[in-house]
Amino acid sequence: MKIKRENIIAMINKQTTLGGRSEFEYAIQNGKLLLRFGKMINFLEVKEDWIINVKDRIEELKDKNPKFKTQTSLYNKKIWHDCPNNRTCPYVACLIINQKI
């Protein structure tokens, strides 16, 4: 679901991406994670099961070098065949790894 910025009453935060070269915005409103990245105008509501899938993926990678799990390519379908959404999962992983959600 897309949500316009003016309809978000929660605080909107900025976060550096896993690669560290850009930023994205996120908010948590009514227990739902909202993301805006790239050239998006509206925020996207992230499905709860996507968040759970990403948490499981991070757990799966935890035995490897800690820096290894911060590679964005680990959170898209090219390497992670069960990835629920190529666009949002790297951002969700970034928030989880940086303990924002």
Backbone as a chain_set.jsonl record, in Angstrom:
{"seq": "MKIKRENIIAMINKQTTLGGRSEFEYAIQNGKLLLRFGKMINFLEVKEDWIINVKDRIEELKDKNPKFKTQTSLYNKKIWHDCPNNRTCPYVACLIINQKI", "coords": {"N": [[0.831, -1.161, 0.0], [0.544, 2.221, -0.818], [1.449, 5.27, 0.733], [0.869, 8.653, 1.243], [3.18, 11.24, 2.06], [2.146, 13.383, 3.591], [0.142, 12.142, 4.984], [1.313, 10.729, 6.969], [1.743, 10.49, 10.345], [3.587, 9.762, 12.188], [7.045, 10.05, 13.302], [9.371, 10.739, 10.77], [12.25, 9.172, 9.743], [15.735, 9.222, 8.732], [18.019, 7.01, 7.138], [21.187, 5.642, 6.482], [22.054, 3.645, 3.699], [22.86, 0.075, 3.367], [25.135, -0.105, 1.776], [26.185, 2.37, 2.194], [26.24, 4.597, 0.53], [24.036, 6.135, -0.02], [20.868, 7.464, 1.189], [17.779, 6.553, 2.814], [14.305, 6.929, 3.683], [12.3, 6.228, 6.555], [9.479, 5.237, 8.522], [7.603, 4.338, 11.417], [4.436, 3.568, 11.797], [1.501, 3.091, 13.524], [2.378, 0.514, 14.149], [3.29, -0.42, 11.736], [5.786, -0.715, 9.24], [7.038, 1.802, 7.202], [8.44, 2.723, 4.129], [10.527, 4.843, 2.107], [12.349, 5.298, -0.733], [14.987, 5.878, -3.147], [13.687, 7.48, -5.997], [11.125, 7.689, -5.163], [7.89, 9.027, -4.495], [5.801, 8.577, -2.72], [5.377, 6.705, 0.374], [5.966, 3.231, 1.024], [4.126, 0.602, 2.468], [5.464, -1.943, 4.347], [5.121, -5.4, 4.212], [4.435, -7.506, 6.989], [5.29, -10.19, 6.953], [7.413, -10.062, 5.17], [9.323, -8.715, 6.655], [9.81, -10.595, 8.655], [10.844, -12.668, 7.054], [13.241, -11.448, 6.209], [14.546, -11.1, 8.663], [14.944, -13.784, 9.302], [16.683, -14.433, 7.221], [18.927, -12.865, 7.862], [19.624, -14.087, 10.256], [20.32, -16.565, 9.256], [22.678, -15.884, 8.008], [24.338, -15.168, 10.07], [26.484, -16.665, 11.105], [28.539, -16.234, 9.439], [31.191, -13.978, 8.419], [30.739, -10.898, 10.088], [30.653, -8.521, 8.525], [29.978, -9.503, 6.074], [27.212, -9.978, 5.997], [26.194, -7.489, 5.45], [26.12, -6.949, 2.783], [24.291, -5.789, 0.121], [23.459, -7.381, -2.004], [22.891, -9.836, -0.93], [20.304, -9.796, -0.201], [18.46, -9.952, -2.272], [16.778, -11.483, -5.108], [18.675, -12.615, -6.818], [20.764, -13.844, -5.387], [19.514, -14.705, -3.037], [17.14, -16.8, -3.286], [14.585, -17.111, -2.205], [13.688, -14.6, -1.678], [11.292, -12.235, -0.734], [10.704, -9.703, -1.824], [12.383, -7.821, -4.055], [12.943, -5.048, -4.117], [12.383, -3.866, -1.571], [13.558, -5.433, 0.471], [16.48, -5.136, 0.898], [16.504, -2.666, 2.235], [14.944, -3.124, 4.485], [16.566, -5.05, 5.695], [18.766, -3.436, 6.289], [17.689, -1.723, 8.262], [17.119, -3.583, 10.278], [19.675, -4.702, 10.826], [20.969, -2.422, 11.736], [19.608, -2.043, 14.039], [17.175, -0.578, 14.147], [14.628, -1.378, 13.847]], "CA": [[0.0, 0.0, 0.0], [1.285, 3.477, -0.883], [0.943, 6.272, 1.662], [1.445, 9.97, 0.99], [3.947, 11.801, 3.166], [1.288, 14.22, 4.44], [-0.735, 11.274, 5.778], [2.111, 10.049, 7.991], [1.815, 11.301, 11.566], [4.771, 9.302, 12.934], [8.296, 10.706, 12.94], [10.054, 10.182, 9.602], [13.689, 9.097, 10.012], [16.633, 8.922, 7.612], [18.987, 5.957, 7.431], [22.147, 5.346, 5.423], [21.877, 2.294, 3.166], [23.911, -0.888, 3.706], [26.335, 0.248, 1.022], [26.684, 3.628, 2.723], [26.363, 5.645, -0.483], [22.821, 6.943, -0.118], [19.97, 7.389, 2.337], [16.362, 6.339, 2.571], [13.482, 7.37, 4.807], [11.391, 5.234, 7.103], [8.654, 5.603, 9.674], [6.796, 3.246, 11.956], [3.14, 4.153, 12.128], [0.518, 2.062, 13.903], [3.032, -0.79, 14.118], [3.638, -0.78, 10.355], [6.988, -0.093, 8.704], [6.841, 2.529, 5.951], [9.731, 3.033, 3.499], [10.599, 5.664, 0.898], [13.731, 5.235, -1.211], [15.151, 6.232, -4.554], [12.931, 8.65, -6.447], [9.723, 7.489, -4.79], [7.178, 10.165, -3.911], [5.037, 8.047, -1.592], [5.965, 5.656, 1.199], [5.384, 1.896, 0.873], [3.951, -0.17, 3.702], [6.161, -3.227, 4.214], [4.36, -6.512, 4.788], [5.06, -8.09, 8.183], [5.987, -11.441, 6.631], [8.684, -9.721, 4.537], [10.241, -8.393, 7.748], [10.156, -11.886, 9.269], [11.739, -13.352, 6.111], [14.556, -10.795, 6.238], [15.154, -11.463, 9.956], [15.406, -15.17, 9.149], [17.84, -14.403, 6.317], [20.054, -12.34, 8.638], [19.978, -15.162, 11.2], [20.978, -17.581, 8.428], [24.005, -15.381, 7.651], [25.055, -14.689, 11.258], [27.705, -17.421, 11.36], [29.568, -15.77, 8.517], [31.828, -12.716, 8.796], [29.701, -9.886, 10.321], [30.56, -7.566, 7.422], [29.401, -10.211, 4.933], [25.752, -9.849, 5.984], [25.792, -6.146, 5.052], [26.126, -6.814, 1.325], [22.906, -5.691, -0.346], [23.143, -8.468, -2.937], [22.415, -10.997, -0.175], [18.886, -9.6, 0.1], [17.624, -9.934, -3.472], [16.534, -12.812, -5.683], [19.822, -13.169, -7.54], [21.486, -14.728, -4.464], [18.537, -15.249, -2.079], [16.051, -17.206, -4.174], [13.295, -16.99, -1.52], [13.478, -13.182, -1.359], [9.901, -11.888, -1.006], [10.572, -8.462, -2.581], [13.72, -7.321, -4.401], [13.121, -3.616, -3.872], [12.325, -3.435, -0.167], [14.315, -6.27, 1.419], [17.76, -4.569, 1.351], [16.245, -1.567, 3.174], [14.492, -3.765, 5.727], [17.777, -5.64, 6.29], [19.555, -2.329, 6.827], [17.07, -1.279, 9.516], [17.287, -4.644, 11.285], [21.097, -4.781, 11.169], [21.301, -1.218, 12.503], [18.746, -2.08, 15.223], [16.162, 0.476, 14.09], [13.325, -2.053, 14.013]], "C": [[0.893, 1.246, 0.0], [0.62, 4.498, 0.032], [1.652, 7.591, 1.38], [2.107, 10.497, 2.249], [3.058, 12.595, 4.123], [0.32, 13.407, 5.304], [0.011, 10.513, 6.87], [2.23, 10.972, 9.197], [3.014, 10.915, 12.43], [6.006, 10.079, 12.471], [8.938, 9.975, 11.755], [11.557, 10.302, 9.842], [14.459, 8.839, 8.729], [17.64, 7.882, 8.07], [19.902, 5.788, 6.23], [21.944, 3.898, 4.983], [23.013, 1.378, 3.605], [25.221, -0.558, 3.003], [26.955, 1.565, 1.46], [26.767, 4.78, 1.739], [25.129, 6.526, -0.628], [21.987, 6.758, 1.143], [18.567, 7.039, 1.876], [15.614, 6.793, 3.81], [12.587, 6.233, 5.263], [10.617, 5.829, 8.267], [7.954, 4.343, 10.148], [5.52, 3.884, 12.476], [2.136, 3.039, 12.374], [1.105, 0.656, 13.784], [3.443, -1.262, 12.738], [4.882, -0.017, 9.914], [6.669, 0.529, 7.351], [8.21, 2.931, 5.417], [9.547, 3.956, 2.307], [12.064, 5.712, 0.486], [13.788, 5.584, -2.687], [14.383, 7.496, -4.891], [11.448, 8.537, -6.119], [9.141, 8.767, -4.193], [6.46, 9.711, -2.644], [5.845, 7.008, -0.818], [5.245, 4.346, 0.909], [5.243, 1.255, 2.24], [4.556, -1.547, 3.472], [5.34, -4.312, 4.904], [5.141, -7.153, 5.929], [5.829, -9.373, 7.85], [7.298, -11.181, 5.889], [9.726, -9.426, 5.603], [10.723, -9.684, 8.415], [11.123, -12.655, 8.37], [13.143, -12.758, 6.135], [15.271, -11.109, 7.548], [15.708, -12.882, 9.898], [16.657, -15.234, 8.269], [19.084, -13.902, 7.06], [20.549, -13.401, 9.618], [20.755, -16.262, 10.476], [22.431, -17.183, 8.123], [24.879, -15.059, 8.854], [26.355, -15.432, 11.551], [28.855, -17.013, 10.443], [30.204, -14.493, 9.081], [30.75, -11.64, 8.97], [29.556, -8.87, 9.19], [29.899, -8.193, 6.198], [27.894, -9.986, 4.854], [25.274, -8.464, 5.575], [25.857, -5.919, 3.542], [24.689, -6.835, 0.814], [22.512, -6.842, -1.262], [22.637, -9.719, -2.223], [20.914, -10.946, 0.081], [18.054, -9.364, -1.156], [17.654, -11.304, -4.14], [17.729, -13.427, -6.406], [20.589, -14.159, -6.663], [20.533, -15.422, -3.498], [17.268, -15.582, -2.854], [14.667, -17.102, -3.542], [12.974, -15.55, -1.134], [12.041, -12.779, -1.71], [9.723, -10.62, -1.839], [11.96, -7.854, -2.806], [13.953, -5.872, -3.998], [13.218, -3.278, -2.394], [13.255, -4.203, 0.766], [15.687, -5.715, 1.813], [17.583, -3.435, 2.366], [15.778, -2.106, 4.52], [15.698, -4.374, 6.442], [18.635, -4.56, 6.938], [18.997, -1.867, 8.172], [17.245, -2.314, 10.621], [18.742, -4.7, 11.755], [21.519, -3.591, 12.037], [20.39, -1.015, 13.711], [17.767, -0.914, 15.288], [14.76, -0.104, 14.215], [13.567, -3.395, 14.672]], "O": [[1.879, 1.31, 0.734], [-0.606, 4.584, 0.101], [2.878, 7.642, 1.29], [1.652, 10.235, 3.363], [3.207, 12.485, 5.34], [-0.255, 13.937, 6.254], [-0.594, 9.739, 7.612], [2.746, 12.085, 9.096], [3.407, 11.675, 13.315], [6.013, 10.681, 11.397], [9.033, 8.747, 11.748], [12.07, 11.389, 10.109], [13.916, 8.309, 7.76], [18.062, 7.868, 9.226], [19.442, 5.792, 5.088], [21.691, 3.025, 5.814], [24.015, 1.843, 4.15], [26.297, -0.718, 3.58], [28.109, 1.851, 1.141], [27.308, 5.835, 2.07], [25.183, 7.559, -1.295], [22.349, 5.999, 2.043], [18.216, 7.207, 0.708], [16.214, 7.014, 4.862], [12.17, 5.389, 4.47], [11.047, 6.792, 8.902], [7.741, 3.405, 9.38], [5.524, 4.632, 13.454], [1.947, 2.158, 11.536], [0.419, -0.278, 13.37], [3.899, -2.395, 12.584], [5.016, 1.178, 10.181], [6.106, -0.12, 6.469], [9.049, 3.427, 6.17], [8.552, 3.873, 1.587], [12.921, 6.121, 1.27], [12.773, 5.587, -3.383], [14.429, 8.473, -4.144], [10.617, 9.211, -6.726], [9.824, 9.495, -3.473], [6.511, 10.389, -1.618], [6.86, 6.503, -1.298], [4.057, 4.343, 0.585], [6.143, 1.355, 3.075], [4.201, -2.236, 2.516], [4.918, -4.149, 6.049], [6.358, -7.32, 5.845], [6.902, -9.614, 8.405], [8.212, -12.002, 5.969], [10.88, -9.835, 5.477], [11.91, -9.835, 8.702], [12.102, -13.227, 8.851], [14.128, -13.494, 6.086], [16.477, -11.36, 7.547], [16.807, -13.15, 10.386], [17.578, -16.002, 8.547], [20.169, -14.46, 6.898], [21.754, -13.586, 9.786], [21.717, -16.816, 11.008], [23.302, -18.043, 7.997], [26.047, -14.712, 8.685], [27.246, -14.872, 12.19], [30.002, -17.405, 10.656], [29.776, -13.997, 10.123], [29.916, -11.478, 8.079], [28.449, -8.405, 8.923], [29.321, -7.483, 5.375], [27.353, -9.82, 3.761], [24.077, -8.266, 5.37], [25.664, -4.794, 3.081], [23.957, -7.795, 1.052], [21.346, -7.236, -1.291], [22.015, -10.575, -2.851], [20.32, -11.928, 0.526], [17.052, -8.651, -1.109], [18.454, -12.168, -3.781], [17.78, -14.644, -6.583], [21.02, -15.205, -7.149], [20.722, -16.594, -3.174], [16.416, -14.716, -3.05], [13.672, -17.012, -4.26], [12.068, -15.316, -0.334], [11.611, -12.958, -2.85], [8.695, -10.465, -2.499], [12.623, -7.429, -1.86], [15.054, -5.514, -3.58], [14.064, -2.472, -2.006], [13.696, -3.648, 1.772], [16.042, -5.813, 2.988], [18.417, -3.263, 3.256], [16.174, -1.601, 5.571], [15.837, -4.232, 7.657], [19.171, -4.765, 8.027], [19.755, -1.646, 9.116], [17.492, -1.957, 11.773], [19.003, -4.741, 12.957], [22.324, -3.737, 12.956], [20.395, 0.048, 14.332], [17.554, -0.332, 16.352], [13.825, 0.581, 14.631], [12.621, -4.144, 14.914]]}, "num_chains": 1, "name": "protein.A"}
